[in-house]
Amino acid sequence: MTRNLWTRALWGGVIGTVLQDAILLIGRGAGWVKTNMLSSLARLFTSQGVSATPSGQILGFVVHILAGAVLAIIFAAIVRALHSRHNLISGLIFGLLMWLAWGAISSPLGLASAPWGLGTPTTLFTLAGSLVYGLVLGYAVSEEAIRERR
């Protein structure tokens, strides 16, 4: 297993994003989540009709994985600049900030409604997904997970 901060952050972001999508998929399957983040992300590159198809969902998933990886690298840079060593709480805060940012940005762009405006179940599932992303990312770059060799 690698001990490089950047590689661990990248994989933490990818794994966290996959887990976030799994939580949202479970919520959507149960009828509790009223938004489709993957379709919203696909809508950045395709029409609304295409974004709802299986191909659009795959495109949205790829875009979400890439965004999660890029955000993970940004998180790692912040953690490194602050010389933080125990990052589980930092990861949770980062996940919360990403949830707030997605809700604040997606509505004005016409991609999706803010999750907190779609009812309590949608709010809780989307928040839980973002917090899981942050928690996985925080663990990936924490001192417990990284022992860099010099």
Number of C-alpha atoms within 10 A of each C-alpha: 4 11 14 14 21 18 16 23 27 24 19 25 29 24 20 28 27 18 17 23 22 13 19 26 18 13 19 16 10 9 11 19 23 16 19 19 22 22 27 22 23 26 22 16 14 16 12 15 10 15 23 19 13 11 13 23 21 16 21 25 20 15 17 21 19 16 15 26 22 16 19 31 21 15 23 26 15 13 20 13 9 9 9 14 16 16 22 19 13 21 28 21 17 22 25 20 15 19 21 16 12 17 19 14 14 17 13 11 10 11 19 19 20 20 26 16 10 14 12 13 16 22 19 16 21 24 21 18 23 29 23 22 29 32 23 25 35 31 22 29 32 23 16 11 17 16 13 10 6 3
